[in-house]
Every structure is written in structure tokens, then in C-alpha cells.
């Protein structure tokens, strides 16, 4: 089984999710999304798998969210995804992809549902 985690090593939930996977004997492909942001197409695919809109997937407490005025209701999904590609700190984390599905590790145990 191929498993990928979009990971931020500074995030406690992300570290806990990675450890949970490893505890299950899974060594995932690790993508440090702050260093290697996903493309707009990849983000769109992840959003579809999660069943979330771009706005639901954004970290609203990040400074960039306010600075870029991303609470503006006239912004389209396409525009919000573009902001996440340019500012990956806005992307909620961690994201685990497995078996054609995706899950957010909030809480970390939530990712077990797709394994």
C-alpha cells in the first residue's frame, strides 16, 4: 500500500500522525509541503478526496489569511487554491493519502479510516 503524508515537521499533529503511521508499520512518502508545495491540480484532487471546499481547508489563523484578505467572500475556489499554492502555510495539515482517499490528521487517529 502506497501512503503519502503532506507533513510539517514543526507541527505536533503532523509529527503525531507520522508516528502513528510508523507505529502501524507504514513508512509513508513524506512531502514537506512548505518546501515542496503541491500544485493547484494536486490541491484540487486532495480537496475532492476530502470533500472540502478550499476555504474549509485553509488555516484561517495564519497571518497570511488576514493579510491577503482571504475572508473576502467574492474570491473563487480557483483563486483560493492559487493563494494556497503561493502560500503553503495556509494549507491545513497533516494530509494523508492512501487507497485513493485522503484524510486530515486532526486528530491523528482520523487517518486510520483510509488505511
DRENDO-1510 file (C-alpha; in Angstrom, 1 decimal, always signed):
<recs>
REC; n; res; u; v; w
REC; 1; UNK; +0.0; +0.0; +0.0 .
REC; 2; UNK; +1.3; +3.4; -1.0 .
REC; 3; UNK; +0.8; +6.1; +1.6 .
REC; 4; UNK; +1.8; +9.8; +1.3 .
REC; 5; UNK; +1.8; +12.4; +4.1 .
REC; 6; UNK; +1.9; +16.1; +3.5 .
REC; 7; UNK; +4.0; +16.9; +6.5 .
REC; 8; UNK; +5.2; +19.9; +8.5 .
REC; 9; UNK; +7.8; +18.6; +11.0 .
REC; 10; UNK; +7.2; +21.7; +13.2 .
REC; 11; UNK; +3.6; +20.8; +13.7 .
REC; 12; UNK; +2.8; +18.5; +16.7 .
REC; 13; UNK; -0.3; +17.0; +15.0 .
REC; 14; UNK; +1.8; +16.3; +11.9 .
REC; 15; UNK; +4.5; +14.6; +13.9 .
REC; 16; UNK; +2.0; +12.6; +15.8 .
REC; 17; UNK; +0.3; +11.4; +12.6 .
REC; 18; UNK; +3.6; +10.4; +11.1 .
REC; 19; UNK; +4.5; +8.4; +14.3 .
REC; 20; UNK; +1.0; +6.8; +14.2 .
REC; 21; UNK; +1.6; +5.6; +10.7 .
REC; 22; UNK; +5.1; +4.3; +11.5 .
REC; 23; UNK; +3.6; +2.6; +14.6 .
REC; 24; UNK; +1.3; +0.7; +12.2 .
REC; 25; UNK; +4.4; -0.4; +10.2 .
REC; 26; UNK; +3.8; +2.1; +7.4 .
REC; 27; UNK; +6.7; +4.1; +6.1 .
REC; 28; UNK; +4.9; +6.8; +4.0 .
REC; 29; UNK; +6.3; +9.0; +1.3 .
REC; 30; UNK; +6.9; +12.3; +3.2 .
REC; 31; UNK; +6.3; +15.5; +1.4 .
REC; 32; UNK; +7.3; +18.6; +3.4 .
REC; 33; UNK; +4.7; +20.8; +1.7 .
REC; 34; UNK; +6.2; +24.0; +2.9 .
REC; 35; UNK; +9.4; +23.2; +1.0 .
REC; 36; UNK; +7.6; +21.5; -1.9 .
REC; 37; UNK; +4.1; +22.9; -2.2 .
REC; 38; UNK; +1.5; +20.9; -4.1 .
REC; 39; UNK; +0.3; +22.1; -7.5 .
REC; 40; UNK; -3.1; +23.6; -7.9 .
REC; 41; UNK; -4.2; +20.4; -9.6 .
REC; 42; UNK; -2.9; +18.3; -6.7 .
REC; 43; UNK; -4.7; +20.5; -4.2 .
REC; 44; UNK; -7.9; +20.2; -6.2 .
REC; 45; UNK; -7.6; +16.5; -6.2 .
REC; 46; UNK; -6.9; +16.4; -2.4 .
REC; 47; UNK; -9.9; +18.7; -1.8 .
REC; 48; UNK; -12.2; +16.4; -3.8 .
REC; 49; UNK; -10.9; +13.3; -1.8 .
REC; 50; UNK; -11.5; +15.2; +1.4 .
REC; 51; UNK; -14.9; +16.5; +0.4 .
REC; 52; UNK; -13.9; +20.0; +1.4 .
REC; 53; UNK; -14.0; +23.4; -0.2 .
REC; 54; UNK; -10.8; +25.4; -0.4 .
REC; 55; UNK; -11.9; +27.8; +2.3 .
REC; 56; UNK; -12.7; +24.9; +4.7 .
REC; 57; UNK; -9.2; +23.6; +4.0 .
REC; 58; UNK; -7.4; +26.9; +4.9 .
REC; 59; UNK; -5.7; +27.7; +8.1 .
REC; 60; UNK; -7.6; +30.9; +9.0 .
REC; 61; UNK; -5.4; +31.8; +11.9 .
REC; 62; UNK; -2.3; +32.2; +9.8 .
REC; 63; UNK; -1.2; +35.8; +9.4 .
REC; 64; UNK; -1.3; +35.5; +5.6 .
REC; 65; UNK; -5.0; +34.7; +5.7 .
REC; 66; UNK; -5.7; +38.1; +7.2 .
REC; 67; UNK; -3.0; +40.0; +5.3 .
REC; 68; UNK; -4.3; +38.6; +1.9 .
REC; 69; UNK; -7.9; +39.3; +2.9 .
REC; 70; UNK; -8.9; +35.7; +2.1 .
REC; 71; UNK; -12.1; +36.1; +4.1 .
REC; 72; UNK; -13.4; +38.0; +1.1 .
REC; 73; UNK; -16.5; +36.0; +0.0 .
REC; 74; UNK; -16.1; +37.1; -3.6 .
REC; 75; UNK; -12.9; +35.0; -4.0 .
REC; 76; UNK; -13.4; +31.9; -6.1 .
REC; 77; UNK; -12.3; +28.4; -5.3 .
REC; 78; UNK; -9.7; +28.7; -8.1 .
REC; 79; UNK; -8.4; +31.9; -6.5 .
REC; 80; UNK; -8.2; +30.4; -3.0 .
REC; 81; UNK; -6.3; +27.4; -4.3 .
REC; 82; UNK; -3.9; +29.7; -6.1 .
REC; 83; UNK; -3.3; +31.5; -2.8 .
REC; 84; UNK; -2.5; +28.2; -1.1 .
REC; 85; UNK; -0.1; +27.2; -3.8 .
REC; 86; UNK; +1.7; +30.5; -3.3 .
REC; 87; UNK; +1.4; +30.5; +0.5 .
REC; 88; UNK; +1.6; +26.8; +1.6 .
REC; 89; UNK; +1.4; +27.7; +5.3 .
REC; 90; UNK; -2.3; +28.3; +4.6 .
REC; 91; UNK; -2.8; +24.6; +3.9 .
REC; 92; UNK; -4.4; +22.6; +6.7 .
REC; 93; UNK; -2.1; +19.7; +7.9 .
REC; 94; UNK; -1.3; +16.9; +8.0 .
REC; 95; UNK; -2.8; +15.3; +5.0 .
REC; 96; UNK; -2.5; +11.6; +4.4 .
REC; 97; UNK; -3.3; +10.0; +1.0 .
REC; 98; UNK; -3.8; +6.2; +0.8 .
REC; 99; UNK; -6.0; +3.9; -1.2 .
REC; 100; UNK; -7.3; +6.7; -3.4 .
REC; 101; UNK; -8.6; +8.5; -0.4 .
REC; 102; UNK; -7.4; +11.4; +1.8 .
REC; 103; UNK; -7.7; +12.3; +5.5 .
REC; 104; UNK; -6.6; +15.1; +7.7 .
REC; 105; UNK; -4.7; +14.1; +10.8 .
REC; 106; UNK; -6.8; +16.2; +13.1 .
REC; 107; UNK; -6.9; +14.2; +15.3 .
REC; 108; UNK; -4.1; +11.9; +14.1 .
REC; 109; UNK; -6.3; +8.8; +14.5 .
REC; 110; UNK; -8.6; +10.1; +11.8 .
REC; 111; UNK; -6.2; +8.9; +9.1 .
REC; 112; UNK; -6.7; +5.2; +10.2 .
REC; 113; UNK; -10.0; +5.3; +8.4 .
REC; 114; UNK; -8.4; +5.3; +5.0 .
REC; 115; UNK; -5.7; +2.7; +5.6 .
</recs>
